[in-house]
Amino acid sequence: MRTALVALLLLLLTTLSPAPAGAADNGEWSVRPADSAITPRAAFQLPAQPGTTLTDRAVVTNTTAAQLTFRLYVADAHNTERDGGLAVRGIEETQRDVGAWGRPEQDTISVPARSAVTVGITLTVPRDASPGDHVGALVAVDTRVQPADGSHLGVQRGVGARIYLRVEGPRQPGLAVEDVRFTARSPQVPWTGTRESTVAYTLHNTGNVKLAPRVSLGVGGVLLGGAGERRLADVPAELLPGQKVRLTETWSGAPFAGWGQATVTASADSIRSSGTDGFLKVPWLFAACLALLSAAWWLLRRRRAARAARSDAHG
């Protein structure tokens, strides 16, 4: 008998742009805020004061040829450990922030084929809510359990429309780069093969607003071959308040030899932070060549000194 998995796939929550680009959509159903009187919305953007209650509306659209039934809930969002993308807490998990404050007016809805249903949503902000950004999603989970490829488990899929709730109060952005580890890898024979160094670091949002960080890696010291700086690409588009993500990126074409320190620098919202790690990389063949050159230079100096001594003795 196939076991039903309580595994929620919220792929569209991780890929939906916060810009007005359309609904969170998996090709079968979508969730989006109901259009405002002025412009379409791709996400709920809600300012609030502590102790207030907000109401809004969402549209759940079924684009398939059959009726679909969904469970609706409000969830907390977080950055994933794997790549820093956005994900949400599952329907059975304990919600602590936006997910605990929000509730749809209906927990379950049925949407006819090729139709849409509008549902209300209420967010009650606690009086002691901390100022700054609180991020979550209104999620519609398909009640069907579908087979998972190559597994005895089943999968329930969900789609979430993001909720960006900003609680009034002091805005305090903060960002830290922590635990930098730079590993220099290169071929033993200089200028041959592939040079692929690796940098690992932790990006930590220490403030109370979401950030869009930009990160660069620079190496300084005595370097041979390759550029000494590059922009890192595998960076989360949004880093939520209080979240930490551990990121790793390879650098092909890094300097193949040298010693000094690697510096990871992150910037966002007019703030800047750096973390460093020392390194030493000398390929054995390169080291052997240096040793031979040094030995030859030393022998040459000795011979010159000996000749000078003999010349002085005969003079």
PyMOL commands that set and color helices and strands:
alter all, ss='L'
color gray80, all
select helices_A, chain A and resi 11-15+98-101+284-314
alter helices_A, ss='H'
color red, helices_A
select strands_A, chain A and resi 8-9+24-25+29-33+44-48+53-62+68-79+86-88+102-104+108-111+115-124+132-142+146-147+154-167+175-183+196-205+214-224+229-232+244-252+257-268+271-281
alter strands_A, ss='S'
color yellow, strands_A
deselect
rebuild
show_as cartoon
